[in-house]
Amino acid sequence: MVGPLERFLYVGEFEHSLDAKNRLTVPSKWRLPGDEGDYYLALPNPEGFVSVYPPAMVARLQERIAQISLGDTQAQATLMYLSSMAHAFGCDKQGRVQLNEALLGHAGISKQALLVGNFSTFSIWSPERYAHFQKNVQAKESIAQALIKLGL
């Protein structure tokens, strides 16, 4: 049975300023009930942005990580690298989150951030990097081709 948190959708784009304490507001429609604890997991994406995973995805990730052999030194090294930059967070009462300096630096975020939905997850970009990414994606693949790949 699929629970309501597993059907939660992250869609759209939202640009927000970081406040003086480097906090970023998560759109109200993306916030989950009771998400004040360490609820989300943020990881560096190789494309230069931050990938944010909600609880349902974090649970799946934990299951997969538990299956990686301790003898798989390459996988263990990759996990160590990812977890060293990772950040678990929740929203405060005003819906703000605070990412660590490593993730902000990785994504090139200083004053403005763009939150981009990806259906089951969301990403946090610097507006400049996202504009560059969009230009390159549109040049590589049409929307029609993307829909075909998704089986739509």
HELIX and SHEET records of a PDB file:
HELIX    1   1 PRO A    4  ARG A    7  5                                   4    
HELIX    2   2 SER A   28  TRP A   30  5                                   3    
HELIX    3   3 PRO A   55  ALA A   66  1                                  12    
HELIX    4   4 THR A   73  MET A   85  1                                  13    
HELIX    5   5 GLU A  101  ALA A  107  1                                   7    
HELIX    6   6 PRO A  127  LYS A  140  1                                  14    
HELIX    7   7 ILE A  143  LYS A  149  1                                   7    
SHEET    1   A 6 GLU A  13  SER A  17  0                                        
SHEET    2   A 6 GLN A 112  GLY A 117 -1                                        
SHEET    3   A 6 PHE A 122  TRP A 125 -1                                        
SHEET    4   A 6 PHE A  49  TYR A  53 -1                                        
SHEET    5   A 6 TYR A  40  ASN A  45 -1                                        
SHEET    6   A 6 HIS A  87  PHE A  89 -1                                        
SHEET    1   B 2 ARG A  23  THR A  25  0                                        
SHEET    2   B 2 ARG A  96  GLN A  98 -1                                        
END                                                                             
